[in-house]
């Protein structure tokens, strides 16, 4: 599944502009889980805390491009 389709499947309205800054592929799903958990922990001060954008929460949204920090 494409990242764009996954974003909309997570509840982002089509009128919200999204930018995919990088796509990472993992052979093992658990490796992806650990990577994502580490990113959320290491950059928790940059997590988006505004009004809900996604139907299932905003836990994967950041206020800056964290991959360039």
C-alpha positions as CSV (number, residue, x, y, z in Angstrom):
1,X,0.0,0.0,0.0
2,X,1.3,3.4,-0.8
3,X,2.1,5.9,2.0
4,X,-0.4,8.4,0.6
5,X,-3.2,5.8,0.7
6,X,-2.2,4.7,4.2
7,X,-2.4,8.3,5.4
8,X,-5.9,8.8,4.1
9,X,-6.8,5.4,5.5
10,X,-5.7,6.7,8.9
11,X,-8.3,9.4,8.7
12,X,-6.5,12.4,7.3
13,X,-9.1,14.5,5.4
14,X,-8.4,14.9,1.6
15,X,-8.4,18.7,2.0
16,X,-5.4,18.5,4.4
17,X,-2.0,18.9,2.6
18,X,0.4,16.2,3.6
19,X,4.1,15.9,2.7
20,X,5.9,12.6,2.8
21,X,9.4,13.4,3.8
22,X,10.8,9.9,3.7
23,X,9.6,6.3,3.2
24,X,11.4,3.5,5.0
25,X,10.8,-0.2,4.2
26,X,11.5,-3.0,6.7
27,X,11.6,-6.7,6.0
28,X,10.4,-7.4,9.6
29,X,7.3,-5.6,10.9
30,X,8.7,-5.6,14.5
31,X,11.8,-3.7,13.3
32,X,9.5,-1.0,12.0
33,X,7.6,-0.9,15.3
34,X,10.9,-0.4,17.3
35,X,12.1,2.3,14.9
36,X,8.8,4.2,15.1
37,X,8.8,3.9,18.9
38,X,12.3,5.3,19.2
39,X,11.5,8.2,16.9
40,X,8.4,9.1,19.0
41,X,10.4,8.9,22.2
42,X,13.4,10.9,20.8
43,X,11.4,13.7,19.3
44,X,8.4,13.8,21.7
45,X,9.0,17.6,22.2
46,X,8.2,18.1,18.5
47,X,5.0,16.0,18.5
48,X,1.9,17.8,17.1
49,X,-0.4,18.6,20.0
50,X,-3.1,20.7,18.2
51,X,-6.6,19.8,17.2
52,X,-7.1,16.2,16.0
53,X,-6.3,15.8,12.3
54,X,-6.4,12.0,12.0
55,X,-9.4,9.9,13.1
56,X,-7.2,7.5,15.0
57,X,-5.0,10.1,16.8
58,X,-2.0,12.3,16.0
59,X,0.8,10.2,17.5
60,X,2.8,10.1,14.2
61,X,2.7,13.8,13.5
62,X,5.5,16.3,14.2
63,X,5.8,20.0,13.9
64,X,9.2,19.9,12.1
65,X,10.9,17.5,9.7
66,X,12.5,15.3,12.4
67,X,14.6,13.5,9.8
68,X,16.7,16.6,9.1
69,X,17.6,17.3,12.8
